[in-house]
Structure formats: structure tokens, C-alpha cells
């Protein structure tokens, strides 16, 4: 009986210990590497982006959020063409658009898939509780935001209509 209780306790402990985003490295928009381990000690906001979406104007607020809280937060944009073909451009075209129209200075990853059979490993991790230890999450559209704490653990997800400067997000940073 004691062995069963100890085994059950061990299983519970191992199942509730979330992994962190810090284990991931992804290709950036210029072909370099974004190593999430270098963001230890900062909140991380991961956002799937698109240049031809009704929410595209959120780039301006993402940049404002990044500039306002850059001592404690990093924003990382992930262009994706999963919804309505709203990110058809190449990485170079996306970068030109983001920097030219919205003066984006936060890190941008290379274009990825955020759902489906070709889902990028980071988004597979973000959307499955069995992998992130916190929650299952569905990405319903562009500009879905995932907030992670200073230890790299997933806190929550915000759907597209929640703007980057919304108090639901900034409350974590104040």
C-alpha cells in the first residue's frame, strides 16, 4: 500500500512539473537563431503574426509593449500563414513590412506553421498541456498571444482581440 502511495505521489509530481520555453531555439527572420534560454529572468510574449490581417495594426502596440517593458519582457513574433493566407510573403518581405510600417525592433522568428500537421515544435509545446504542463490551448486566428513567466513557464494565452497593451497583459508586468 505504501509503495502504491509513493508511486502515485511520484507520478503526480512529475506530471505537474512544467517544462520551460528556455529549451527552445528557433530560426530568426534573418536566418540566425533565437535562443529562448537567453531570456531567462524576463517575461516572454510569443505572438503568431500576419501582415494582411485585421489585427495587423497590433504590431504597433506589440512594439509599444516591448519598448515600455523591455527591462522585464521580450516580445517574439512568429509570422504564420495558417489563417486566410494572410502572411503570404517571404521572411525578407515580412521583415521589410514590419520594420518599415511598424518600426518593429523586437525579435521576429522565421515564418512557421502554428497548427496542423506541420506545426512548429514551439507551438506544439505551447498548445499541449501534456508538453507544457499548464494548459491545452487552441490558436484560433492570427495575433494569439502566449505569456510566459520569468522562469519560462507558460502562464496563459490571450486570443486575438486582446490587444498587447490591455491590462490583462500589462498587469503581469507592473
N, C-alpha and C positions, 0 to 999 in steps of 0.2 A: 504494500500500500504506500509506504513512504517513497519507494522508488518511483511509483507512478506519479505521485505528487511532485517530486523533484523533477521528473522528466517533463511533466506538464508545465511547471514553472519555467524551466529552461526554454521550452518551445514558445511560451508566451513572451519571454524576454527577447528572444531572437526575432520574433515576428513584429514586435513593436519598435525595434531599434531602426529608425530610418537611416537610409544611406544619404549621402550628400551629393550635391551637384559638383562639388570640388573634384570629383574623379573624372569629370569630362573635359575633353579637349575637342574643339571644333575648328573647322576651317573658316577664316575670316573672309570678308568680301574681296580682299586683295590677294588671297591665296596663302596668307600666313596662318598663324594659329592663335586661337583664343583659348587660353588655359584657365579654366574656372578656379583652379587652386590659387591663382594669384589674387582672387577676390575674397579670400578668407578675411573675416572681420568686417565685411560690408554686406549690406542687403543687396540682393540681386533681383532685378525685374527683367524677366525674359518675355519678349513680345514677338508674336508672329505678325509680320508686316506685309503690306502690299501697296503699290504705288498708284493703283487705279481703283481705289475703294472709297466708299462714302466716309470711312473712318480715317482715310489717309491724312487728313489735317491733324490727327493726333500726333504725328511726327513732331509738330511744333511744341506740344505740351510734353512729349517724351523728352525733348531736348531741354525744355524749361525745368522739368523734374530732375534731370541729370545734372544740370548746372547748379540748381538750388541745393541739392543734397549730395553733391559729388564726393564730399568727405565721408559719407556713410552709405552711399548707394551707387551701384553701377547698373545702367540700363544696357541690355544686349538685344539688338533687333535681329530677327530671323526672317528675311524675305521668304515668302512661300506662295506658290501658285495653286493652292488647293481649292480655293473658293472663287468660282465665277471667272477663272482665268484673269484675275485682277493683278497678277505680278508676272507678266509675260517676258519682261526684259532680262538681259544678261546681268551678271554681277556688276560689270563696268557701268552699264546703263542705270542700274539701280543706285549705285554709289553716286553717279553724277546727279541723278534726280534728288536724292536725299541731301547731299551737300549743297547743291545749287538752289533748290527751292526751300529747304527747311534748315539749312546750316547745321546738319547733324554732325556731332562730334563724338557721340557715344559709340561704343563698339558695334559693328554690324557684321554678322556672320554671312557666309556664302549662302545662296539660295538653297532651301531644303524643302522636304515634304514634312508636314506636321500631322498627317493622318494617312491611313490606308496601308497597303502592303509595303510601300516604300518609305514608311515613316522613319525619320531620323532618330537614332538611338536616344538622344537627349529628350525628344518629345515623347518617345515611347516610355521613358522613365518618368517624365512629368505627369503623364496621363494614366499611369497604372499604380494603384496602391501597393500591389504585390512587389513593385520595384522601388517606389519612393517611400513606402512605409507610412504614408499620410492619407492620401486620398486618390480615388479614381476621378478623372476629370475629362470632360468632352470638350474639344475645341470645335465650336460651332461656326466660327467665322474669323476673319482677319482681325488683328489687334486684340486677341485674347492675351491676357497678362498673367504671368505666374510670379508670385512674390516669394522669395526665399530669404531666410534669416541669415544672420552674420556667420552662423556655423554651416550654412549651405543646405539647411533643411527646408523643404517646401512648407510654406505657411498656408497659402491659399491661392485661388485662381479668381480673376476678375474677367467677366465677359466683355465683349467689345464696347458696349455703351458706357462702361465705367471709364471716364477719362483719366489720363495719367495724374492730373493734379487733384483728383477727387479726394476728399478727406478720408474715404475708405482706404486709400493707399497711403496718403501722407501721414495719417495717424500713427502708422508704424515707425515713421522716420522722425517725428518730433519728440 
